[in-house]
């Protein structure tokens, strides 16, 4: 889903939440949740758009209406080798869509 599509869904009230997922190496990707389905956020060419920081994501999303917005981190011990298979916990922290609280 690109920014134009996301904006249309957000204005129509169809977006449940946005999750900014932290990936190893200081990269973030945006996940759009609608009706229990997760959609990736893409650039104009259809490739996954990587964000450099929370502020970069806020800059990209600044024209959207306010939506529930979460920063999501994998729990480190779940990523270690030798850990048993099973559900992996994540840390979800609600954040503001803009820099000011």
VOGU-3710 file (C-alpha; in Angstrom, 3 decimals, decimal comma):
1> xxxxxxxxxx> 0,000/0,000/0,000  1,499/3,320/-1,010  1,000/6,704/0,662  -1,849/7,757/-1,632  -3,743/4,512/-0,963  -3,068/4,767/2,770  -4,343/8,331/2,826  -7,585/7,272/1,082  -8,175/4,412/3,521  -7,316/6,617/6,511
11> xxxxxxxxxx> -9,721/9,373/5,429  -12,439/6,732/4,934  -11,854/5,504/8,502  -10,758/2,054/7,357  -7,326/1,925/9,013  -7,275/0,264/12,439  -3,685/1,126/13,326  -0,189/1,761/12,038  2,774/-0,209/13,364  6,312/1,041/12,889
21> xxxxxxxxxx> 8,351/-2,146/13,118  11,967/-1,892/14,199  14,292/-4,190/12,282  17,883/-4,954/13,162  20,294/-2,413/11,700  18,307/0,725/12,510  15,685/0,204/9,825  11,967/0,623/10,334  9,095/-0,551/8,147  5,485/0,504/8,385
31> xxxxxxxxxx> 2,649/-1,982/8,688  -0,935/-0,886/8,049  -3,639/-2,876/9,884  -7,119/-2,972/8,365  -9,828/-5,471/9,314  -7,299/-7,799/10,939  -5,047/-7,885/7,871  -1,527/-6,443/7,811  -0,447/-4,539/4,700  3,096/-3,441/3,965
41> xxxxxxxxxx> 3,833/0,182/3,163  5,488/0,741/-0,206  7,108/3,565/-2,119  5,884/4,799/-5,527  7,682/1,941/-7,309  5,997/-0,727/-5,166  9,066/-1,598/-3,069  8,908/-1,744/0,711  9,632/1,751/1,999  12,223/1,772/4,754
51> xxxxxxxxxx> 12,129/4,478/7,392  15,268/5,773/9,105  13,616/6,759/12,382  10,363/7,552/14,115  10,746/11,169/12,991  11,198/10,069/9,375  7,961/8,058/9,622  6,178/11,064/11,138  7,418/13,248/8,279  6,124/10,773/5,682
61> xxxxxxxxxx> 2,753/10,399/7,442  2,214/14,054/8,410  -0,802/14,565/6,097  -2,772/11,639/7,526  -5,472/12,022/10,149  -4,471/10,892/13,634  -4,456/7,115/13,892  -3,349/4,649/16,550  0,412/4,434/15,962  2,740/1,912/17,643
71> xxxxxxxxxx> 6,457/1,303/17,737  7,023/-2,467/17,617  10,259/-4,201/18,695  10,958/-7,917/18,789  11,998/-9,080/22,243  15,735/-9,717/22,057  15,800/-13,085/23,852  13,278/-14,455/21,338  15,737/-13,769/18,509  18,642/-15,643/20,113
81> xxxxxxxxxx> 19,783/-18,974/18,711  18,682/-22,033/20,624  15,463/-20,549/21,980  12,484/-22,907/21,796  9,966/-22,493/18,992  6,652/-20,970/19,903  4,941/-17,635/20,074  7,349/-14,733/20,022  6,648/-11,775/22,248  6,938/-8,243/20,955
91> xxxxxxxxxx> 7,196/-4,915/22,683  4,475/-2,530/21,443  4,713/1,081/22,534  2,030/3,596/21,520  3,609/6,727/20,040  2,253/10,015/18,765  1,840/10,680/15,050  3,487/14,041/15,537  6,507/15,267/17,483  4,473/17,167/20,012
101> x> 2,477/15,370/22,665
//
